[in-house]
Amino acid sequence: MSHPDAPDALEALRTRIEAVDQELIRLIGERRSLVLEVGRVKAEADLPVLDPSQEAKVVRRAAALAREAGVDEELVRDVVWRI
């Protein structure tokens, strides 16, 4: 049985998803800029660019935040590693 309000509800949800996607993209861009700045500071200080222990710390922190928020930890770990 079809619900008469379903098309409107779907459109509203899709509009919200688009807004969240825009915010995610903005945040990913902001994060990228910060990471590039970290790389610049490290290069100026003659420090190694890669820091596996720091990367692992960031991923663990993100997983903990995901757990607290009830978000899929593995998804968050994957996204954070990729960005």
N, C-alpha and C positions, 0 to 999 in steps of 0.2 A: 504494500500500500504506500503510495507516494504522499509525502508531507508537502502541503502547499507552500510552506515558508522555506523549504529546503533551498531553492535557488538563491533567495536573498541571504540566508544564513551562510551559504557557501561563499557568496560574493564578499560578505563582510569578513569572513575568516581569511579569504585569499588576500583581501586588502590589508589586513593585519600582518599576514605573512610577508607581504611585500615591504611593509614598513620595517619589520624586524630584519629582513634581508638587507635593506638599505643601511640600517644601523650596524649590522654585523660587518658589512663591507667597510663602512667608515671606521669602525674599531680595528679591523684587520689592517687597514691603511695606517692608522695611528700607531699600532703596535709595530708595524714594519719600519716606520720612521724612527721609532725609539730604538729598535734593534740595530738599525744602520748607525744611529748615533753612538750606541754602545760600541759597535765595531770601530768607529772613528776614534773614540776615546782610547780604546785598547791599543789601536795602531799607534797613536801619538805617545802612549805610555810604554810602547814596545812590549805589550803583553800579548800572549797567544789569543787569537780570535776565538778558537774553539775551547770550550770549558765544559767537558762532559758532566762533571759533578754539578755545575750550575744548571745545565739543561735538565738533568734528572730531578733536581730540586724543584724547578719550575713545573715539571710534569707532575711530580708528587703533590705539589700545592694545588694545582688545577684539579687533580683527581679528588683531593680532599674537599675542595669547594664543590665539586660536582656531587660528591656523596652527600654533603650537607644539604644541597639544594634538591636532592632526589633526581639528579640527572645521570644518565648512563655514563659511568666512569670511563669505560673503554672508548666510547665515542669521544669524550673530552680529551682523553690521553692522545688519541689518534689525531684530533684536530690540532692540539697544542704542538705535538711533534712536527706536524706538517707546516705549521706557520712559524 
